[in-house]
Amino acid sequence: MDAKVEALRRVKQAEEEARRIREEASRNAETIVREAQLSAARVLEEARTAADAEHRTGLARAKDELSREREAALQKGRREADAILARRNSKSFEKAAELLLSRFEQRVA
């Protein structure tokens, strides 16, 4: 009878040990999953931060480029306006204006 009791006791101990191992494995698995989720969230946040920074940098570059292009266009327009004003003040411009005015007066008369 002692052998049966001893065998039964060992079976119960083995079952208890198996239950304890399963619970520990389950807790370990939950810990691993939580750590993986936290790690994934950190990586995602870092990627988002990097993408935002790259986006801001790209926008800044584009604004700078547009600003340079605008300034270049303004300078070109100023030079052309100055050239037109210079021609307007020249003798040939005055002669051309007088010629046009006289032809206009001839046609109207």
SVG drawing of the C-alpha trace seen along z (x, -y; Angstrom):
<svg xmlns="http://www.w3.org/2000/svg" viewBox="-9 -117 29 119">
<polyline fill="none" stroke="black" stroke-width="0.4" points="0.0,0.0 2.8,-2.4 4.1,-1.9 0.7,-2.9 0.5,-5.9 4.1,-6.9 3.3,-6.5 0.2,-8.6 2.1,-11.3 4.7,-11.4 2.1,-11.6 0.5,-14.5 3.9,-16.2 4.6,-15.8 1.2,-17.2 1.8,-20.1 5.3,-20.7 3.8,-20.5 1.1,-23.1 3.7,-25.3 5.9,-25.1 2.9,-25.9 2.0,-28.9 5.6,-30.1 5.9,-29.6 2.6,-31.5 3.9,-34.4 7.2,-34.4 5.3,-34.4 3.2,-37.4 6.3,-39.2 8.0,-38.6 4.9,-39.8 4.7,-42.9 8.4,-43.7 8.0,-43.1 5.0,-45.4 6.9,-48.1 9.9,-47.7 7.7,-47.9 6.0,-51.0 9.4,-52.6 10.7,-51.8 7.5,-53.1 7.7,-56.3 11.4,-56.8 10.4,-56.2 7.6,-58.7 9.9,-61.3 12.5,-60.7 9.9,-61.0 8.6,-64.2 12.1,-65.7 12.8,-64.7 9.5,-66.3 10.3,-69.5 13.8,-69.6 12.3,-69.0 9.8,-71.8 12.5,-74.2 14.6,-73.3 11.7,-73.9 10.8,-77.2 14.4,-78.3 14.6,-77.3 11.3,-79.2 12.6,-82.2 15.8,-82.2 13.9,-81.7 11.5,-84.6 14.4,-86.9 16.2,-86.0 13.0,-86.7 12.5,-90.0 16.1,-91.0 15.7,-90.1 12.5,-92.1 14.2,-95.1 17.1,-94.9 14.7,-94.7 12.7,-97.6 15.8,-99.6 16.9,-98.8 13.4,-99.9 13.6,-103.1 17.1,-103.7 16.0,-103.2 13.0,-105.4 15.3,-108.2 17.5,-107.8 17.3,-110.0 16.3,-107.2 13.3,-106.5 12.3,-110.1 12.6,-110.1 10.6,-106.9 7.9,-108.4 7.8,-111.6 7.6,-109.5 4.7,-107.5 3.0,-110.6 3.4,-112.3 2.1,-109.3 -0.8,-109.1 -1.6,-112.8 -1.3,-112.3 -3.8,-109.5 -6.2,-111.3 -6.1,-114.5"/>
</svg>
